Structures are given as structure tokens and as C-alpha cells.
Amino acid sequence: MSFISLPSTDSLEGRWDRFTVLPGFDGPALSGLRDARVLVIGAGGLGSAVLPAIVAAGVGEVHVVDDDVVEASNLPRQSLHGAADVGRSKVDSAVETLTALGAGVVVGHRERFTAETGPSLLENIDLIVDGSDNFDTRYLVDDLARGRGIPVVWGAVSQYGGQVGLSWEGRGPTYRDLFPEPPAPGTVLSCAEGGILPTVCTVAGALMAAQVLAVLSGTTEPLLGKVTSYDARTARTRELAYGADPDAPWRTAAGRSGTADTLGDAPAEPGEATLDEEKSTMTADATPAADWQTADEIDATTLDALRRSGTEFQLIDVRETWEREIAAIDGAISLPMSSTTREDVEALDPDVPIIVYCHHGGRSERMLAAFRGAGLTGTHLQGGIDSWARIIDPSIARY
């Protein structure tokens, strides 16, 4: 169900004075905000930080989508809602709070963003803010937006950290370029399972709101091809660069059309093991099979056994450079999928077998086929470095 709430006043004298004195923030920049239609998915922790900021800043029409109700455990980090709102629709509570700002039109949608509802919710939308808390929605949003060329400001938080980025097909890389496939079920803790520091939502949401203003006003640099990470334990931020993969399988004719029938299923990577399957390998025989070089894939325990036995092989990491800064297996050769050349492949020793790995196993499987096509022998790591971190080396950061 959708409903519209109008501001109590169209304007207040002097309201935009602090904007218009900013260097470069002229009439067209303010018009970019006032004329925009923005869809915000989620009125929870991130939405509570983003929504008041962009409404108060003058975004002309803001749509809020959420099918959840306010719970007591939400209150420390979801400042859109108060104690009296517990049990109430988050959209109703959010729209009431935002309308009181008296700055623009707020449209509430008491529904979930799905493959069925998404296309209609995106009609006439200029920018999407994704503050959802699940991977199915996140990948669906990115897929539908990519097919329409709509920019997506996204954020993710967990425990003491948060990430913020901008996905914009046609202008830069997308969320799927950063994370081609979702993590295996059960491998990422939810806020309910792992907890969340309330101020992490505030910081990440503020960074997201800044990106909304950057894109709509054109006055500051948008976060294209970069992801900003924030760690509340050290009060530090860092920025990592990544690029688009023009040959990615999701960049097909069907993907560009953005039809709901072909998008947002968030499939697991080919050959990706489930958490239970990977745990079961911990009790398996740690002696590698003699034919591992021709196997389609090997698991983490087999790779560990090969390393311990001194078996000669070339370990190849096909993830992007920014991912290696987060986590890496010692001794690996870096050949990022997005930038590896024929010369890079020819530089490998054809007489020594290869073992290829990525984040979860999807990219390494595709790159293995290319390496084999170039005459190399070898296999790839099932479940990628995430499996290695879970099963063999828990000191390696998971992301």
C-alpha cells in the first residue's frame, strides 16, 4: 500500500542560504535536489540516517519502501522511530517524522521490494538508496537498476564496521562488479546474530546521504569505482578501488533489459559449496588425491594438504587488487580477472600445475577454463578464500 504526505509548507525564508553560499552550489545544483525523485529501500538503521538528511537537504520527492514494523531492539540505531512507535509500520512512523521537516513530498510504500513490486516502484525514479538488510534484495536492486541505468547508493553494516558505495551502470562499476555473487547462506552474520554498534549506522548513513547529494547536485565527486569502509574500533575510514568487468555474465542482453524475470535471483556461484558441505570436509582424509591436477575443483583441506606436503604448484589469485588488501593466501600470484592479459598468462610456467582461487569460487571457475584453454593444467579452489578462512586459517579476514 502506498500513500503520499505533503510538507506543511512549501518553503521557509532563508532555508537554503547555507547551501547557496557554498562554492559551486548554485541554482542548478539546488534544482538538482528539488527536482529529484529518490527511492529509499529500508526505514531501518541506515534509512534512519539517510532519510532525514536528504529530506532536510531539499530532495523534492522521497519514496520510502519497507514492510517491517518497529521493534524495541530497533530503537538504539533507528532514530526515525520512538518508543511509542513499537509495533507500528516503519513506513508510517518514518513518513510522519519526515513530513514534520516540512521540506518535500514523502511517499510511503508499505511493501517489500521484490521482483514483482520492484519495476513499478522504480518508475520515474532518479536515484535509489539501498539500505536493505538482506542479500536477495541487494542483488535484485542492483540488477534492476543496472538495466535502467539508475544510480544506486548502497550501504552495509555489521558489528563495528560499515561500507558505502555507488553502483551506476554506464558511468562506472556496479555492486556485482564489486561482489559478483552473494556469500553462501549462513556465512555472514545478521545484526541480530552478530550485533551492531548504533553509531556505525549513523556514520554509514551520513556517507550515503552525502553521495545522494553528490550525484543529484553535481557539486562534489561521486564515489564511482570506490568503496569506503569505516571501522568504529579505530575511528578510521579507508577507500578501495575496483573496476567494471565488461565480460561479466550478468552483462547480457537480458541483463541490460532489466526484466524482473531474469534478474535478482542471486544465484550461488558455480561449484560453490554450502557451509555444511565445507564443514564436512574437515573430517575428510587430508591426503590429496593423485589426480587433483585434473579435477574440476578441490576443497580447502586438499589445498592445505598440498601446501604441507611441499607439492609444487602455482597458486593464482584472480580477485581484484582491493580484495587482496583485505585478505590473501600467502604465496599467491595476483592475476585480477578484470585486467589479466595474454602476456600475463604466458608468463606462467606451463610445466607447473595451477590452483586458482577467488572470493567464493565463481570467478576462479571461469578463469580456470581460460587458463586451461591457454594450455595450462590445474584446478580451482571450491568456495574460494572464504572457504579457506572458515576451514583452514581463521586469522584471514572475511568480507
Contacts in CASP RR format, 6 or more apart in sequence:
PFRMAT RR
TARGET T0000
AUTHOR 0000-0000-0000
METHOD contacts of the structure
MODEL  1
MSFISLPSTDSLEGRWDRFTVLPGFDGPALSGLRDARVLVIGAGGLGSAV
LPAIVAAGVGEVHVVDDDVVEASNLPRQSLHGAADVGRSKVDSAVETLTA
LGAGVVVGHRERFTAETGPSLLENIDLIVDGSDNFDTRYLVDDLARGRGI
PVVWGAVSQYGGQVGLSWEGRGPTYRDLFPEPPAPGTVLSCAEGGILPTV
CTVAGALMAAQVLAVLSGTTEPLLGKVTSYDARTARTRELAYGADPDAPW
RTAAGRSGTADTLGDAPAEPGEATLDEEKSTMTADATPAADWQTADEIDA
TTLDALRRSGTEFQLIDVRETWEREIAAIDGAISLPMSSTTREDVEALDP
DVPIIVYCHHGGRSERMLAAFRGAGLTGTHLQGGIDSWARIIDPSIARY
1 109 0 8 1.000
1 110 0 8 1.000
1 111 0 8 1.000
2 107 0 8 1.000
2 108 0 8 1.000
2 109 0 8 1.000
2 110 0 8 1.000
2 111 0 8 1.000
3 95 0 8 1.000
3 107 0 8 1.000
3 108 0 8 1.000
4 105 0 8 1.000
4 106 0 8 1.000
4 107 0 8 1.000
4 108 0 8 1.000
5 95 0 8 1.000
5 96 0 8 1.000
5 98 0 8 1.000
5 99 0 8 1.000
5 105 0 8 1.000
5 106 0 8 1.000
5 107 0 8 1.000
5 108 0 8 1.000
6 99 0 8 1.000
6 104 0 8 1.000
6 105 0 8 1.000
7 99 0 8 1.000
7 101 0 8 1.000
7 102 0 8 1.000
7 103 0 8 1.000
7 104 0 8 1.000
7 105 0 8 1.000
7 106 0 8 1.000
8 99 0 8 1.000
8 100 0 8 1.000
8 102 0 8 1.000
9 102 0 8 1.000
15 103 0 8 1.000
16 30 0 8 1.000
16 58 0 8 1.000
19 25 0 8 1.000
19 29 0 8 1.000
19 30 0 8 1.000
19 57 0 8 1.000
20 26 0 8 1.000
20 27 0 8 1.000
20 30 0 8 1.000
22 219 0 8 1.000
24 219 0 8 1.000
25 217 0 8 1.000
25 219 0 8 1.000
29 217 0 8 1.000
29 218 0 8 1.000
29 219 0 8 1.000
30 217 0 8 1.000
32 216 0 8 1.000
32 217 0 8 1.000
32 218 0 8 1.000
33 57 0 8 1.000
33 58 0 8 1.000
33 59 0 8 1.000
33 60 0 8 1.000
33 213 0 8 1.000
33 216 0 8 1.000
33 217 0 8 1.000
34 58 0 8 1.000
34 59 0 8 1.000
34 60 0 8 1.000
35 60 0 8 1.000
36 59 0 8 1.000
36 60 0 8 1.000
36 61 0 8 1.000
36 126 0 8 1.000
36 127 0 8 1.000
36 216 0 8 1.000
37 60 0 8 1.000
37 61 0 8 1.000
37 62 0 8 1.000
37 63 0 8 1.000
37 124 0 8 1.000
37 125 0 8 1.000
37 126 0 8 1.000
37 127 0 8 1.000
38 54 0 8 1.000
38 59 0 8 1.000
38 61 0 8 1.000
38 62 0 8 1.000
38 63 0 8 1.000
38 125 0 8 1.000
38 126 0 8 1.000
38 127 0 8 1.000
38 128 0 8 1.000
38 129 0 8 1.000
38 212 0 8 1.000
38 216 0 8 1.000
39 63 0 8 1.000
39 65 0 8 1.000
39 121 0 8 1.000
39 122 0 8 1.000
39 125 0 8 1.000
39 127 0 8 1.000
39 128 0 8 1.000
39 129 0 8 1.000
40 47 0 8 1.000
40 50 0 8 1.000
40 51 0 8 1.000
40 54 0 8 1.000
40 62 0 8 1.000
40 63 0 8 1.000
40 64 0 8 1.000
40 65 0 8 1.000
40 128 0 8 1.000
40 129 0 8 1.000
40 131 0 8 1.000
41 65 0 8 1.000
41 66 0 8 1.000
41 113 0 8 1.000
41 128 0 8 1.000
41 129 0 8 1.000
41 130 0 8 1.000
41 131 0 8 1.000
41 132 0 8 1.000
41 137 0 8 1.000
41 141 0 8 1.000
42 64 0 8 1.000
42 65 0 8 1.000
42 66 0 8 1.000
42 68 0 8 1.000
42 90 0 8 1.000
42 131 0 8 1.000
42 132 0 8 1.000
42 133 0 8 1.000
43 51 0 8 1.000
43 64 0 8 1.000
43 66 0 8 1.000
43 68 0 8 1.000
43 78 0 8 1.000
43 80 0 8 1.000
43 90 0 8 1.000
43 91 0 8 1.000
43 93 0 8 1.000
43 94 0 8 1.000
44 66 0 8 1.000
44 68 0 8 1.000
44 74 0 8 1.000
44 77 0 8 1.000
44 78 0 8 1.000
44 80 0 8 1.000
44 90 0 8 1.000
44 131 0 8 1.000
44 133 0 8 1.000
44 201 0 8 1.000
45 74 0 8 1.000
45 77 0 8 1.000
45 78 0 8 1.000
45 131 0 8 1.000
45 157 0 8 1.000
45 201 0 8 1.000
46 131 0 8 1.000
46 155 0 8 1.000
46 157 0 8 1.000
46 201 0 8 1.000
46 204 0 8 1.000
46 205 0 8 1.000
46 208 0 8 1.000
47 78 0 8 1.000
47 80 0 8 1.000
47 94 0 8 1.000
47 129 0 8 1.000
47 131 0 8 1.000
47 205 0 8 1.000
48 77 0 8 1.000
48 78 0 8 1.000
48 79 0 8 1.000
48 80 0 8 1.000
48 81 0 8 1.000
48 94 0 8 1.000
48 201 0 8 1.000
49 79 0 8 1.000
49 201 0 8 1.000
49 202 0 8 1.000
49 204 0 8 1.000
49 205 0 8 1.000
49 206 0 8 1.000
49 208 0 8 1.000
49 209 0 8 1.000
50 129 0 8 1.000
50 131 0 8 1.000
50 205 0 8 1.000
50 208 0 8 1.000
50 209 0 8 1.000
50 212 0 8 1.000
51 62 0 8 1.000
51 64 0 8 1.000
51 80 0 8 1.000
51 94 0 8 1.000
51 98 0 8 1.000
52 79 0 8 1.000
52 80 0 8 1.000
52 97 0 8 1.000
52 98 0 8 1.000
52 101 0 8 1.000
53 205 0 8 1.000
53 206 0 8 1.000
53 209 0 8 1.000
54 62 0 8 1.000
54 129 0 8 1.000
54 209 0 8 1.000
54 212 0 8 1.000
54 213 0 8 1.000
55 62 0 8 1.000
55 98 0 8 1.000
55 101 0 8 1.000
55 103 0 8 1.000
55 104 0 8 1.000
55 106 0 8 1.000
56 101 0 8 1.000
56 103 0 8 1.000
57 103 0 8 1.000
57 209 0 8 1.000
57 213 0 8 1.000
58 103 0 8 1.000
58 104 0 8 1.000
59 103 0 8 1.000
59 104 0 8 1.000
59 212 0 8 1.000
59 216 0 8 1.000
60 103 0 8 1.000
60 104 0 8 1.000
60 105 0 8 1.000
61 104 0 8 1.000
61 105 0 8 1.000
61 106 0 8 1.000
61 107 0 8 1.000
62 98 0 8 1.000
62 104 0 8 1.000
62 105 0 8 1.000
62 106 0 8 1.000
62 107 0 8 1.000
63 106 0 8 1.000
63 107 0 8 1.000
63 108 0 8 1.000
63 109 0 8 1.000
63 121 0 8 1.000
63 125 0 8 1.000
64 91 0 8 1.000
64 94 0 8 1.000
64 95 0 8 1.000
64 98 0 8 1.000
64 106 0 8 1.000
64 107 0 8 1.000
64 108 0 8 1.000
64 109 0 8 1.000
65 91 0 8 1.000
65 108 0 8 1.000
65 109 0 8 1.000
65 111 0 8 1.000
65 112 0 8 1.000
65 113 0 8 1.000
65 121 0 8 1.000
66 89 0 8 1.000
66 90 0 8 1.000
66 91 0 8 1.000
66 94 0 8 1.000
66 109 0 8 1.000
66 110 0 8 1.000
66 112 0 8 1.000
67 110 0 8 1.000
67 111 0 8 1.000
67 112 0 8 1.000
68 89 0 8 1.000
68 90 0 8 1.000
69 87 0 8 1.000
69 88 0 8 1.000
69 89 0 8 1.000
69 90 0 8 1.000
70 78 0 8 1.000
70 81 0 8 1.000
70 82 0 8 1.000
70 85 0 8 1.000
70 86 0 8 1.000
70 87 0 8 1.000
70 88 0 8 1.000
70 89 0 8 1.000
70 90 0 8 1.000
70 93 0 8 1.000
71 86 0 8 1.000
71 87 0 8 1.000
72 83 0 8 1.000
72 86 0 8 1.000
73 192 0 8 1.000
74 81 0 8 1.000
75 81 0 8 1.000
75 82 0 8 1.000
75 83 0 8 1.000
75 86 0 8 1.000
76 198 0 8 1.000
77 196 0 8 1.000
77 198 0 8 1.000
77 201 0 8 1.000
77 202 0 8 1.000
78 90 0 8 1.000
78 201 0 8 1.000
80 90 0 8 1.000
80 93 0 8 1.000
80 94 0 8 1.000
80 97 0 8 1.000
80 98 0 8 1.000
81 88 0 8 1.000
81 90 0 8 1.000
81 93 0 8 1.000
81 94 0 8 1.000
81 97 0 8 1.000
82 93 0 8 1.000
85 93 0 8 1.000
89 110 0 8 1.000
91 108 0 8 1.000
91 109 0 8 1.000
91 110 0 8 1.000
92 110 0 8 1.000
94 108 0 8 1.000
95 106 0 8 1.000
95 108 0 8 1.000
98 106 0 8 1.000
99 106 0 8 1.000
109 121 0 8 1.000
111 117 0 8 1.000
112 137 0 8 1.000
113 121 0 8 1.000
113 132 0 8 1.000
113 137 0 8 1.000
113 140 0 8 1.000
113 141 0 8 1.000
114 140 0 8 1.000
115 140 0 8 1.000
115 260 0 8 1.000
115 261 0 8 1.000
115 263 0 8 1.000
115 264 0 8 1.000
116 260 0 8 1.000
118 140 0 8 1.000
118 144 0 8 1.000
118 260 0 8 1.000
119 144 0 8 1.000
119 260 0 8 1.000
122 128 0 8 1.000
122 144 0 8 1.000
122 145 0 8 1.000
122 148 0 8 1.000
122 150 0 8 1.000
125 150 0 8 1.000
126 150 0 8 1.000
126 216 0 8 1.000
127 150 0 8 1.000
127 151 0 8 1.000
127 152 0 8 1.000
127 153 0 8 1.000
127 212 0 8 1.000
127 215 0 8 1.000
127 216 0 8 1.000
128 141 0 8 1.000
128 145 0 8 1.000
128 150 0 8 1.000
128 151 0 8 1.000
128 152 0 8 1.000
128 153 0 8 1.000
129 152 0 8 1.000
129 153 0 8 1.000
129 154 0 8 1.000
129 208 0 8 1.000
129 212 0 8 1.000
130 137 0 8 1.000
130 138 0 8 1.000
130 141 0 8 1.000
130 142 0 8 1.000
130 152 0 8 1.000
130 153 0 8 1.000
130 154 0 8 1.000
130 155 0 8 1.000
131 154 0 8 1.000
131 155 0 8 1.000
131 208 0 8 1.000
132 138 0 8 1.000
132 141 0 8 1.000
133 190 0 8 1.000
133 191 0 8 1.000
135 182 0 8 1.000
135 183 0 8 1.000
135 188 0 8 1.000
135 266 0 8 1.000
136 182 0 8 1.000
136 264 0 8 1.000
136 266 0 8 1.000
138 154 0 8 1.000
138 156 0 8 1.000
138 175 0 8 1.000
138 182 0 8 1.000
139 175 0 8 1.000
139 176 0 8 1.000
139 182 0 8 1.000
139 264 0 8 1.000
139 266 0 8 1.000
140 263 0 8 1.000
140 264 0 8 1.000
140 266 0 8 1.000
141 152 0 8 1.000
141 154 0 8 1.000
142 152 0 8 1.000
142 154 0 8 1.000
142 167 0 8 1.000
142 174 0 8 1.000
142 175 0 8 1.000
142 176 0 8 1.000
143 176 0 8 1.000
143 250 0 8 1.000
143 255 0 8 1.000
143 258 0 8 1.000
143 263 0 8 1.000
143 264 0 8 1.000
144 258 0 8 1.000
144 260 0 8 1.000
144 263 0 8 1.000
144 264 0 8 1.000
145 151 0 8 1.000
145 152 0 8 1.000
145 167 0 8 1.000
145 169 0 8 1.000
145 174 0 8 1.000
146 167 0 8 1.000
146 169 0 8 1.000
146 174 0 8 1.000
146 176 0 8 1.000
146 250 0 8 1.000
146 255 0 8 1.000
146 256 0 8 1.000
146 258 0 8 1.000
147 169 0 8 1.000
147 255 0 8 1.000
147 256 0 8 1.000
147 257 0 8 1.000
147 258 0 8 1.000
148 258 0 8 1.000
149 168 0 8 1.000
149 169 0 8 1.000
149 170 0 8 1.000
151 166 0 8 1.000
151 167 0 8 1.000
151 168 0 8 1.000
151 171 0 8 1.000
151 215 0 8 1.000
151 222 0 8 1.000
152 166 0 8 1.000
152 167 0 8 1.000
152 168 0 8 1.000
152 174 0 8 1.000
152 175 0 8 1.000
153 164 0 8 1.000
153 165 0 8 1.000
153 166 0 8 1.000
153 208 0 8 1.000
153 211 0 8 1.000
153 212 0 8 1.000
153 215 0 8 1.000
154 164 0 8 1.000
154 165 0 8 1.000
154 166 0 8 1.000
154 167 0 8 1.000
154 175 0 8 1.000
154 208 0 8 1.000
155 162 0 8 1.000
155 163 0 8 1.000
155 164 0 8 1.000
155 165 0 8 1.000
155 204 0 8 1.000
155 205 0 8 1.000
155 208 0 8 1.000
156 162 0 8 1.000
156 163 0 8 1.000
156 204 0 8 1.000
157 163 0 8 1.000
157 191 0 8 1.000
157 196 0 8 1.000
157 200 0 8 1.000
157 201 0 8 1.000
157 204 0 8 1.000
158 188 0 8 1.000
158 189 0 8 1.000
158 191 0 8 1.000
158 194 0 8 1.000
158 195 0 8 1.000
158 196 0 8 1.000
159 189 0 8 1.000
159 194 0 8 1.000
159 195 0 8 1.000
159 196 0 8 1.000
159 197 0 8 1.000
159 200 0 8 1.000
160 197 0 8 1.000
160 200 0 8 1.000
160 231 0 8 1.000
160 232 0 8 1.000
160 233 0 8 1.000
161 197 0 8 1.000
161 200 0 8 1.000
161 204 0 8 1.000
161 229 0 8 1.000
161 230 0 8 1.000
161 231 0 8 1.000
161 232 0 8 1.000
162 200 0 8 1.000
162 203 0 8 1.000
162 204 0 8 1.000
162 229 0 8 1.000
162 230 0 8 1.000
162 231 0 8 1.000
163 204 0 8 1.000
163 227 0 8 1.000
163 228 0 8 1.000
163 229 0 8 1.000
163 230 0 8 1.000
164 204 0 8 1.000
164 205 0 8 1.000
164 207 0 8 1.000
164 208 0 8 1.000
164 211 0 8 1.000
164 223 0 8 1.000
164 227 0 8 1.000
164 228 0 8 1.000
164 230 0 8 1.000
165 208 0 8 1.000
165 211 0 8 1.000
165 223 0 8 1.000
165 226 0 8 1.000
165 227 0 8 1.000
165 228 0 8 1.000
166 211 0 8 1.000
166 215 0 8 1.000
166 222 0 8 1.000
166 223 0 8 1.000
166 224 0 8 1.000
166 225 0 8 1.000
167 173 0 8 1.000
167 174 0 8 1.000
167 175 0 8 1.000
167 178 0 8 1.000
168 174 0 8 1.000
168 215 0 8 1.000
168 222 0 8 1.000
168 224 0 8 1.000
171 224 0 8 1.000
172 224 0 8 1.000
172 225 0 8 1.000
172 243 0 8 1.000
172 244 0 8 1.000
173 224 0 8 1.000
173 225 0 8 1.000
173 242 0 8 1.000
173 243 0 8 1.000
173 244 0 8 1.000
173 245 0 8 1.000
174 244 0 8 1.000
176 248 0 8 1.000
176 250 0 8 1.000
177 242 0 8 1.000
177 243 0 8 1.000
177 244 0 8 1.000
177 245 0 8 1.000
177 248 0 8 1.000
178 227 0 8 1.000
178 242 0 8 1.000
179 359 0 8 1.000
180 245 0 8 1.000
180 248 0 8 1.000
180 250 0 8 1.000
180 269 0 8 1.000
180 359 0 8 1.000
180 362 0 8 1.000
180 363 0 8 1.000
181 266 0 8 1.000
181 267 0 8 1.000
181 268 0 8 1.000
181 269 0 8 1.000
181 272 0 8 1.000
181 359 0 8 1.000
181 360 0 8 1.000
181 362 0 8 1.000
182 266 0 8 1.000
182 268 0 8 1.000
183 360 0 8 1.000
183 386 0 8 1.000
184 268 0 8 1.000
184 272 0 8 1.000
184 273 0 8 1.000
184 274 0 8 1.000
184 275 0 8 1.000
184 360 0 8 1.000
184 383 0 8 1.000
184 386 0 8 1.000
185 274 0 8 1.000
185 275 0 8 1.000
186 275 0 8 1.000
187 275 0 8 1.000
187 386 0 8 1.000
187 390 0 8 1.000
187 398 0 8 1.000
189 195 0 8 1.000
197 232 0 8 1.000
199 232 0 8 1.000
200 230 0 8 1.000
200 232 0 8 1.000
203 230 0 8 1.000
203 232 0 8 1.000
204 230 0 8 1.000
207 228 0 8 1.000
207 230 0 8 1.000
210 220 0 8 1.000
211 222 0 8 1.000
211 223 0 8 1.000
213 219 0 8 1.000
213 220 0 8 1.000
214 220 0 8 1.000
214 221 0 8 1.000
214 222 0 8 1.000
214 223 0 8 1.000
215 222 0 8 1.000
225 241 0 8 1.000
225 242 0 8 1.000
225 243 0 8 1.000
226 239 0 8 1.000
226 240 0 8 1.000
226 241 0 8 1.000
226 242 0 8 1.000
227 239 0 8 1.000
227 240 0 8 1.000
227 242 0 8 1.000
227 322 0 8 1.000
228 237 0 8 1.000
228 238 0 8 1.000
228 239 0 8 1.000
229 237 0 8 1.000
229 238 0 8 1.000
229 239 0 8 1.000
229 240 0 8 1.000
230 236 0 8 1.000
230 237 0 8 1.000
231 237 0 8 1.000
240 322 0 8 1.000
240 325 0 8 1.000
240 326 0 8 1.000
241 321 0 8 1.000
241 322 0 8 1.000
242 320 0 8 1.000
242 322 0 8 1.000
243 320 0 8 1.000
243 338 0 8 1.000
244 338 0 8 1.000
245 251 0 8 1.000
245 337 0 8 1.000
245 338 0 8 1.000
254 262 0 8 1.000
255 262 0 8 1.000
255 263 0 8 1.000
268 360 0 8 1.000
269 360 0 8 1.000
269 361 0 8 1.000
269 362 0 8 1.000
269 363 0 8 1.000
269 365 0 8 1.000
269 383 0 8 1.000
270 361 0 8 1.000
270 362 0 8 1.000
270 365 0 8 1.000
271 297 0 8 1.000
271 361 0 8 1.000
271 362 0 8 1.000
271 365 0 8 1.000
271 382 0 8 1.000
271 383 0 8 1.000
272 360 0 8 1.000
272 361 0 8 1.000
272 362 0 8 1.000
272 382 0 8 1.000
272 383 0 8 1.000
273 281 0 8 1.000
273 299 0 8 1.000
273 382 0 8 1.000
273 383 0 8 1.000
273 387 0 8 1.000
275 390 0 8 1.000
278 299 0 8 1.000
278 300 0 8 1.000
278 382 0 8 1.000
278 383 0 8 1.000
278 387 0 8 1.000
278 390 0 8 1.000
278 391 0 8 1.000
279 391 0 8 1.000
281 299 0 8 1.000
281 300 0 8 1.000
281 301 0 8 1.000
281 391 0 8 1.000
282 301 0 8 1.000
282 391 0 8 1.000
284 299 0 8 1.000
284 301 0 8 1.000
286 301 0 8 1.000
286 302 0 8 1.000
286 304 0 8 1.000
286 305 0 8 1.000
287 305 0 8 1.000
288 298 0 8 1.000
288 302 0 8 1.000
288 305 0 8 1.000
288 306 0 8 1.000
288 309 0 8 1.000
288 311 0 8 1.000
289 295 0 8 1.000
289 302 0 8 1.000
292 298 0 8 1.000
292 302 0 8 1.000
292 306 0 8 1.000
292 379 0 8 1.000
293 353 0 8 1.000
293 377 0 8 1.000
293 378 0 8 1.000
293 379 0 8 1.000
294 377 0 8 1.000
294 378 0 8 1.000
294 379 0 8 1.000
295 379 0 8 1.000
296 379 0 8 1.000
296 380 0 8 1.000
297 365 0 8 1.000
297 379 0 8 1.000
297 380 0 8 1.000
297 381 0 8 1.000
297 382 0 8 1.000
298 306 0 8 1.000
298 355 0 8 1.000
298 379 0 8 1.000
298 380 0 8 1.000
298 381 0 8 1.000
298 382 0 8 1.000
299 381 0 8 1.000
299 382 0 8 1.000
299 387 0 8 1.000
299 391 0 8 1.000
300 381 0 8 1.000
300 382 0 8 1.000
300 383 0 8 1.000
300 384 0 8 1.000
300 387 0 8 1.000
300 388 0 8 1.000
300 390 0 8 1.000
300 391 0 8 1.000
300 392 0 8 1.000
301 391 0 8 1.000
301 392 0 8 1.000
303 355 0 8 1.000
303 381 0 8 1.000
303 388 0 8 1.000
303 392 0 8 1.000
304 392 0 8 1.000
306 313 0 8 1.000
306 355 0 8 1.000
312 352 0 8 1.000
312 353 0 8 1.000
313 352 0 8 1.000
313 353 0 8 1.000
313 354 0 8 1.000
313 355 0 8 1.000
313 378 0 8 1.000
314 333 0 8 1.000
314 348 0 8 1.000
314 349 0 8 1.000
314 352 0 8 1.000
314 353 0 8 1.000
314 354 0 8 1.000
314 355 0 8 1.000
315 329 0 8 1.000
315 331 0 8 1.000
315 332 0 8 1.000
315 333 0 8 1.000
315 354 0 8 1.000
315 355 0 8 1.000
315 357 0 8 1.000
316 332 0 8 1.000
316 333 0 8 1.000
316 335 0 8 1.000
316 348 0 8 1.000
316 354 0 8 1.000
316 355 0 8 1.000
316 356 0 8 1.000
316 357 0 8 1.000
316 367 0 8 1.000
316 371 0 8 1.000
317 324 0 8 1.000
317 328 0 8 1.000
317 329 0 8 1.000
317 332 0 8 1.000
317 333 0 8 1.000
317 334 0 8 1.000
317 335 0 8 1.000
317 357 0 8 1.000
317 358 0 8 1.000
317 385 0 8 1.000
318 335 0 8 1.000
318 336 0 8 1.000
318 337 0 8 1.000
318 340 0 8 1.000
318 356 0 8 1.000
318 357 0 8 1.000
318 358 0 8 1.000
318 363 0 8 1.000
318 364 0 8 1.000
318 367 0 8 1.000
319 336 0 8 1.000
319 337 0 8 1.000
319 357 0 8 1.000
319 358 0 8 1.000
319 359 0 8 1.000
319 363 0 8 1.000
319 385 0 8 1.000
320 336 0 8 1.000
320 337 0 8 1.000
320 338 0 8 1.000
321 334 0 8 1.000
321 336 0 8 1.000
323 359 0 8 1.000
323 399 0 8 1.000
324 334 0 8 1.000
326 397 0 8 1.000
326 399 0 8 1.000
327 385 0 8 1.000
327 389 0 8 1.000
327 396 0 8 1.000
327 397 0 8 1.000
327 398 0 8 1.000
327 399 0 8 1.000
328 385 0 8 1.000
328 396 0 8 1.000
329 357 0 8 1.000
329 385 0 8 1.000
329 388 0 8 1.000
329 393 0 8 1.000
329 396 0 8 1.000
332 357 0 8 1.000
333 348 0 8 1.000
335 344 0 8 1.000
335 345 0 8 1.000
335 367 0 8 1.000
337 358 0 8 1.000
337 363 0 8 1.000
337 366 0 8 1.000
337 367 0 8 1.000
340 367 0 8 1.000
342 374 0 8 1.000
345 370 0 8 1.000
345 371 0 8 1.000
345 374 0 8 1.000
345 376 0 8 1.000
346 374 0 8 1.000
348 354 0 8 1.000
348 371 0 8 1.000
348 376 0 8 1.000
350 375 0 8 1.000
350 376 0 8 1.000
353 376 0 8 1.000
353 377 0 8 1.000
353 378 0 8 1.000
353 379 0 8 1.000
354 368 0 8 1.000
354 371 0 8 1.000
354 376 0 8 1.000
354 377 0 8 1.000
354 378 0 8 1.000
354 379 0 8 1.000
355 378 0 8 1.000
355 379 0 8 1.000
355 380 0 8 1.000
355 381 0 8 1.000
356 364 0 8 1.000
356 367 0 8 1.000
356 368 0 8 1.000
356 371 0 8 1.000
356 378 0 8 1.000
356 379 0 8 1.000
356 380 0 8 1.000
356 381 0 8 1.000
357 364 0 8 1.000
357 380 0 8 1.000
357 381 0 8 1.000
357 384 0 8 1.000
357 385 0 8 1.000
357 388 0 8 1.000
358 364 0 8 1.000
358 367 0 8 1.000
358 384 0 8 1.000
358 385 0 8 1.000
359 384 0 8 1.000
359 385 0 8 1.000
359 386 0 8 1.000
359 399 0 8 1.000
360 383 0 8 1.000
360 384 0 8 1.000
360 386 0 8 1.000
360 387 0 8 1.000
361 380 0 8 1.000
361 381 0 8 1.000
361 382 0 8 1.000
361 383 0 8 1.000
361 384 0 8 1.000
364 380 0 8 1.000
364 381 0 8 1.000
364 384 0 8 1.000
365 380 0 8 1.000
367 380 0 8 1.000
368 378 0 8 1.000
368 379 0 8 1.000
368 380 0 8 1.000
371 378 0 8 1.000
372 378 0 8 1.000
381 387 0 8 1.000
381 388 0 8 1.000
385 396 0 8 1.000
386 398 0 8 1.000
388 396 0 8 1.000
389 396 0 8 1.000
389 397 0 8 1.000
389 398 0 8 1.000
390 398 0 8 1.000
END
